[in-house]
């Protein structure tokens, strides 16, 4: 699994990083995006819905989310 450290990044930077990472991934591969901004969780959900990507998210620590995205 690949990791994207987006701690401290504000929108749209995490989505831009995710788009770049997805470009180098094969179908079925996973990336874990870690963020401390709740707006990133919302925008990542919207992005994944548009592009048919699977998303699972959990608040790993108070105010820190781990978002696992699987490329379709």
N, CA, C and O atoms as a GROMACS GRO file, in nm:
protein
  288
    1UNK      N    1   0.085  -0.118   0.000
    1UNK     CA    2   0.000   0.000   0.000
    1UNK      C    3   0.090   0.124   0.000
    1UNK      O    4   0.192   0.129   0.068
    2UNK      N    5   0.049   0.222  -0.077
    2UNK     CA    6   0.121   0.349  -0.083
    2UNK      C    7   0.063   0.443   0.023
    2UNK      O    8  -0.053   0.430   0.062
    3UNK      N    9   0.145   0.538   0.068
    3UNK     CA   10   0.103   0.634   0.169
    3UNK      C   11   0.116   0.776   0.116
    3UNK      O   12   0.213   0.809   0.049
    4UNK      N   13   0.016   0.859   0.144
    4UNK     CA   14   0.020   1.001   0.111
    4UNK      C   15   0.008   1.080   0.241
    4UNK      O   16  -0.096   1.077   0.306
    5UNK      N   17   0.112   1.149   0.278
    5UNK     CA   18   0.111   1.232   0.398
    5UNK      C   19   0.057   1.369   0.360
    5UNK      O   20   0.125   1.448   0.295
    6UNK      N   21  -0.065   1.396   0.401
    6UNK     CA   22  -0.128   1.525   0.371
    6UNK      C   23  -0.153   1.604   0.499
    6UNK      O   24  -0.236   1.696   0.500
    7UNK      N   25  -0.082   1.570   0.605
    7UNK     CA   26  -0.096   1.644   0.731
    7UNK      C   27  -0.052   1.788   0.708
    7UNK      O   28   0.058   1.814   0.659
    8UNK      N   29  -0.139   1.880   0.745
    8UNK     CA   30  -0.109   2.022   0.728
    8UNK      C   31  -0.146   2.078   0.592
    8UNK      O   32  -0.146   2.199   0.573
    9UNK      N   33  -0.179   1.991   0.496
    9UNK     CA   34  -0.219   2.037   0.363
    9UNK      C   35  -0.365   2.080   0.364
    9UNK      O   36  -0.449   2.013   0.424
   10UNK      N   37  -0.395   2.191   0.298
   10UNK     CA   38  -0.534   2.235   0.285
   10UNK      C   39  -0.581   2.209   0.143
   10UNK      O   40  -0.501   2.198   0.050
   11UNK      N   41  -0.712   2.200   0.127
   11UNK     CA   42  -0.771   2.173  -0.005
   11UNK      C   43  -0.734   2.286  -0.100
   11UNK      O   44  -0.733   2.402  -0.062
   12UNK      N   45  -0.705   2.251  -0.223
   12UNK     CA   46  -0.718   2.123  -0.292
   12UNK      C   47  -0.590   2.039  -0.297
   12UNK      O   48  -0.584   1.943  -0.374
   13UNK      N   49  -0.489   2.072  -0.218
   13UNK     CA   50  -0.360   2.003  -0.227
   13UNK      C   51  -0.372   1.851  -0.209
   13UNK      O   52  -0.313   1.778  -0.288
   14UNK      N   53  -0.447   1.800  -0.109
   14UNK     CA   54  -0.456   1.654  -0.095
   14UNK      C   55  -0.516   1.585  -0.217
   14UNK      O   56  -0.473   1.476  -0.255
   15UNK      N   57  -0.616   1.646  -0.279
   15UNK     CA   58  -0.677   1.588  -0.399
   15UNK      C   59  -0.577   1.589  -0.514
   15UNK      O   60  -0.572   1.494  -0.592
   16UNK      N   61  -0.499   1.693  -0.526
   16UNK     CA   62  -0.397   1.699  -0.631
   16UNK      C   63  -0.292   1.590  -0.610
   16UNK      O   64  -0.249   1.526  -0.706
   17UNK      N   65  -0.250   1.570  -0.486
   17UNK     CA   66  -0.154   1.463  -0.455
   17UNK      C   67  -0.215   1.326  -0.487
   17UNK      O   68  -0.147   1.239  -0.541
   18UNK      N   69  -0.343   1.308  -0.453
   18UNK     CA   70  -0.411   1.181  -0.480
   18UNK      C   71  -0.420   1.155  -0.630
   18UNK      O   72  -0.393   1.044  -0.675
   19UNK      N   73  -0.457   1.256  -0.707
   19UNK     CA   74  -0.465   1.240  -0.853
   19UNK      C   75  -0.331   1.197  -0.911
   19UNK      O   76  -0.325   1.107  -0.995
   20UNK      N   77  -0.224   1.259  -0.866
   20UNK     CA   78  -0.090   1.226  -0.914
   20UNK      C   79  -0.055   1.080  -0.879
   20UNK      O   80  -0.001   1.007  -0.963
   21UNK      N   81  -0.084   1.040  -0.757
   21UNK     CA   82  -0.053   0.904  -0.711
   21UNK      C   83  -0.135   0.801  -0.787
   21UNK      O   84  -0.083   0.696  -0.825
   22UNK      N   85  -0.263   0.829  -0.810
   22UNK     CA   86  -0.349   0.735  -0.883
   22UNK      C   87  -0.299   0.711  -1.025
   22UNK      O   88  -0.318   0.603  -1.080
   23UNK      N   89  -0.237   0.812  -1.084
   23UNK     CA   90  -0.184   0.798  -1.220
   23UNK      C   91  -0.077   0.692  -1.232
   23UNK      O   92  -0.057   0.637  -1.340
   24UNK      N   93  -0.007   0.663  -1.124
   24UNK     CA   94   0.100   0.563  -1.128
   24UNK      C   95   0.058   0.429  -1.069
   24UNK      O   96   0.140   0.339  -1.054
   25UNK      N   97  -0.070   0.415  -1.036
   25UNK     CA   98  -0.118   0.292  -0.972
   25UNK      C   99  -0.192   0.203  -1.071
   25UNK      O  100  -0.249   0.251  -1.169
   26UNK      N  101  -0.189   0.073  -1.043
   26UNK     CA  102  -0.264  -0.025  -1.120
   26UNK      C  103  -0.400  -0.047  -1.055
   26UNK      O  104  -0.419  -0.016  -0.937
   27UNK      N  105  -0.493  -0.100  -1.131
   27UNK     CA  106  -0.625  -0.134  -1.078
   27UNK      C  107  -0.610  -0.232  -0.962
   27UNK      O  108  -0.534  -0.328  -0.971
   28UNK      N  109  -0.683  -0.207  -0.854
   28UNK     CA  110  -0.678  -0.293  -0.737
   28UNK      C  111  -0.577  -0.251  -0.632
   28UNK      O  112  -0.580  -0.301  -0.520
   29UNK      N  113  -0.487  -0.157  -0.666
   29UNK     CA  114  -0.389  -0.109  -0.568
   29UNK      C  115  -0.454  -0.009  -0.473
   29UNK      O  116  -0.556   0.053  -0.506
   30UNK      N  117  -0.395   0.005  -0.356
   30UNK     CA  118  -0.448   0.092  -0.251
   30UNK      C  119  -0.351   0.205  -0.220
   30UNK      O  120  -0.230   0.192  -0.236
   31UNK      N  121  -0.408   0.317  -0.177
   31UNK     CA  122  -0.327   0.427  -0.125
   31UNK      C  123  -0.394   0.474   0.005
   31UNK      O  124  -0.517   0.484   0.012
   32UNK      N  125  -0.314   0.503   0.106
   32UNK     CA  126  -0.363   0.554   0.233
   32UNK      C  127  -0.328   0.702   0.240
   32UNK      O  128  -0.211   0.739   0.242
   33UNK      N  129  -0.431   0.785   0.243
   33UNK     CA  130  -0.413   0.930   0.255
   33UNK      C  131  -0.437   0.966   0.401
   33UNK      O  132  -0.542   0.935   0.457
   34UNK      N  133  -0.342   1.033   0.463
   34UNK     CA  134  -0.353   1.074   0.603
   34UNK      C  135  -0.366   1.225   0.607
   34UNK      O  136  -0.285   1.297   0.549
   35UNK      N  137  -0.470   1.273   0.675
   35UNK     CA  138  -0.499   1.416   0.677
   35UNK      C  139  -0.546   1.461   0.815
   35UNK      O  140  -0.597   1.382   0.894
   36UNK      N  141  -0.528   1.588   0.841
   36UNK     CA  142  -0.578   1.646   0.965
   36UNK      C  143  -0.680   1.758   0.937
   36UNK      O  144  -0.706   1.842   1.023
   37UNK      N  145  -0.736   1.757   0.817
   37UNK     CA  146  -0.839   1.855   0.780
   37UNK      C  147  -0.966   1.781   0.739
   37UNK      O  148  -0.965   1.702   0.645
   38UNK      N  149  -1.074   1.806   0.811
   38UNK     CA  150  -1.200   1.735   0.782
   38UNK      C  151  -1.252   1.765   0.643
   38UNK      O  152  -1.322   1.682   0.585
   39UNK      N  153  -1.222   1.882   0.588
   39UNK     CA  154  -1.268   1.914   0.452
   39UNK      C  155  -1.205   1.820   0.349
   39UNK      O  156  -1.265   1.794   0.245
   40UNK      N  157  -1.086   1.769   0.378
   40UNK     CA  158  -1.021   1.675   0.287
   40UNK      C  159  -1.101   1.546   0.280
   40UNK      O  160  -1.113   1.487   0.172
   41UNK      N  161  -1.156   1.502   0.392
   41UNK     CA  162  -1.239   1.381   0.392
   41UNK      C  163  -1.360   1.400   0.302
   41UNK      O  164  -1.392   1.312   0.222
   42UNK      N  165  -1.426   1.514   0.313
   42UNK     CA  166  -1.544   1.542   0.229
   42UNK      C  167  -1.508   1.548   0.082
   42UNK      O  168  -1.576   1.488  -0.001
   43UNK      N  169  -1.402   1.620   0.049
   43UNK     CA  170  -1.365   1.635  -0.092
   43UNK      C  171  -1.313   1.503  -0.150
   43UNK      O  172  -1.333   1.476  -0.268
   44UNK      N  173  -1.248   1.422  -0.068
   44UNK     CA  174  -1.201   1.291  -0.116
   44UNK      C  175  -1.318   1.198  -0.142
   44UNK      O  176  -1.317   1.122  -0.239
   45UNK      N  177  -1.420   1.204  -0.058
   45UNK     CA  178  -1.541   1.122  -0.081
   45UNK      C  179  -1.606   1.161  -0.214
   45UNK      O  180  -1.645   1.074  -0.292
   46UNK      N  181  -1.618   1.290  -0.239
   46UNK     CA  182  -1.677   1.337  -0.365
   46UNK      C  183  -1.593   1.293  -0.484
   46UNK      O  184  -1.647   1.246  -0.584
   47UNK      N  185  -1.462   1.310  -0.475
   47UNK     CA  186  -1.370   1.271  -0.581
   47UNK      C  187  -1.384   1.121  -0.612
   47UNK      O  188  -1.391   1.082  -0.728
   48UNK      N  189  -1.386   1.040  -0.508
   48UNK     CA  190  -1.396   0.895  -0.527
   48UNK      C  191  -1.530   0.854  -0.587
   48UNK      O  192  -1.536   0.763  -0.670
   49UNK      N  193  -1.637   0.921  -0.548
   49UNK     CA  194  -1.768   0.892  -0.605
   49UNK      C  195  -1.771   0.924  -0.754
   49UNK      O  196  -1.828   0.848  -0.833
   50UNK      N  197  -1.711   1.034  -0.793
   50UNK     CA  198  -1.708   1.074  -0.934
   50UNK      C  199  -1.630   0.975  -1.018
   50UNK      O  200  -1.671   0.942  -1.129
   51UNK      N  201  -1.516   0.928  -0.965
   51UNK     CA  202  -1.426   0.842  -1.043
   51UNK      C  203  -1.442   0.693  -1.014
   51UNK      O  204  -1.363   0.612  -1.062
   52UNK      N  205  -1.542   0.656  -0.936
   52UNK     CA  206  -1.570   0.515  -0.911
   52UNK      C  207  -1.463   0.444  -0.829
   52UNK      O  208  -1.436   0.326  -0.851
   53UNK      N  209  -1.403   0.516  -0.736
   53UNK     CA  210  -1.300   0.458  -0.650
   53UNK      C  211  -1.363   0.416  -0.517
   53UNK      O  212  -1.458   0.478  -0.470
   54UNK      N  213  -1.308   0.311  -0.458
   54UNK     CA  214  -1.358   0.267  -0.328
   54UNK      C  215  -1.285   0.343  -0.218
   54UNK      O  216  -1.164   0.363  -0.225
   55UNK      N  217  -1.359   0.385  -0.117
   55UNK     CA  218  -1.302   0.463  -0.008
   55UNK      C  219  -1.346   0.407   0.125
   55UNK      O  220  -1.464   0.376   0.145
   56UNK      N  221  -1.251   0.392   0.217
   56UNK     CA  222  -1.280   0.358   0.356
   56UNK      C  223  -1.205   0.458   0.441
   56UNK      O  224  -1.086   0.483   0.418
   57UNK      N  225  -1.272   0.516   0.539
   57UNK     CA  226  -1.208   0.619   0.621
   57UNK      C  227  -1.231   0.591   0.769
   57UNK      O  228  -1.334   0.536   0.809
   58UNK      N  229  -1.133   0.629   0.848
   58UNK     CA  230  -1.143   0.615   0.993
   58UNK      C  231  -1.067   0.730   1.058
   58UNK      O  232  -0.965   0.776   1.007
   59UNK      N  233  -1.120   0.776   1.171
   59UNK     CA  234  -1.049   0.878   1.248
   59UNK      C  235  -0.951   0.805   1.339
   59UNK      O  236  -0.989   0.755   1.445
   60UNK      N  237  -0.825   0.800   1.297
   60UNK     CA  238  -0.722   0.723   1.367
   60UNK      C  239  -0.687   0.785   1.503
   60UNK      O  240  -0.665   0.714   1.601
   61UNK      N  241  -0.684   0.915   1.506
   61UNK     CA  242  -0.660   0.993   1.628
   61UNK      C  243  -0.757   1.110   1.623
   61UNK      O  244  -0.807   1.143   1.516
   62UNK      N  245  -0.785   1.174   1.736
   62UNK     CA  246  -0.874   1.289   1.730
   62UNK      C  247  -0.822   1.394   1.630
   62UNK      O  248  -0.713   1.449   1.646
   63UNK      N  249  -0.901   1.418   1.527
   63UNK     CA  250  -0.865   1.517   1.426
   63UNK      C  251  -0.770   1.470   1.318
   63UNK      O  252  -0.723   1.550   1.238
   64UNK      N  253  -0.741   1.340   1.314
   64UNK     CA  254  -0.654   1.283   1.211
   64UNK      C  255  -0.726   1.165   1.146
   64UNK      O  256  -0.766   1.071   1.214
   65UNK      N  257  -0.743   1.172   1.015
   65UNK     CA  258  -0.815   1.069   0.942
   65UNK      C  259  -0.721   0.990   0.852
   65UNK      O  260  -0.630   1.046   0.790
   66UNK      N  261  -0.745   0.860   0.845
   66UNK     CA  262  -0.678   0.772   0.749
   66UNK      C  263  -0.782   0.733   0.646
   66UNK      O  264  -0.885   0.674   0.679
   67UNK      N  265  -0.756   0.766   0.522
   67UNK     CA  266  -0.851   0.742   0.413
   67UNK      C  267  -0.785   0.644   0.316
   67UNK      O  268  -0.687   0.678   0.250
   68UNK      N  269  -0.841   0.523   0.309
   68UNK     CA  270  -0.787   0.422   0.217
   68UNK      C  271  -0.868   0.426   0.088
   68UNK      O  272  -0.990   0.410   0.090
   69UNK      N  273  -0.798   0.446  -0.022
   69UNK     CA  274  -0.862   0.454  -0.154
   69UNK      C  275  -0.810   0.338  -0.237
   69UNK      O  276  -0.689   0.314  -0.243
   70UNK      N  277  -0.902   0.267  -0.303
   70UNK     CA  278  -0.866   0.156  -0.390
   70UNK      C  279  -0.899   0.196  -0.533
   70UNK      O  280  -1.011   0.237  -0.563
   71UNK      N  281  -0.798   0.183  -0.621
   71UNK     CA  282  -0.819   0.217  -0.762
   71UNK      C  283  -0.902   0.109  -0.828
   71UNK      O  284  -0.875  -0.010  -0.812
   72UNK      N  285  -1.001   0.151  -0.904
   72UNK     CA  286  -1.090   0.057  -0.973
   72UNK      C  287  -1.023  -0.001  -1.095
   72UNK      O  288  -1.083  -0.082  -1.166
   0.00000   0.00000   0.00000
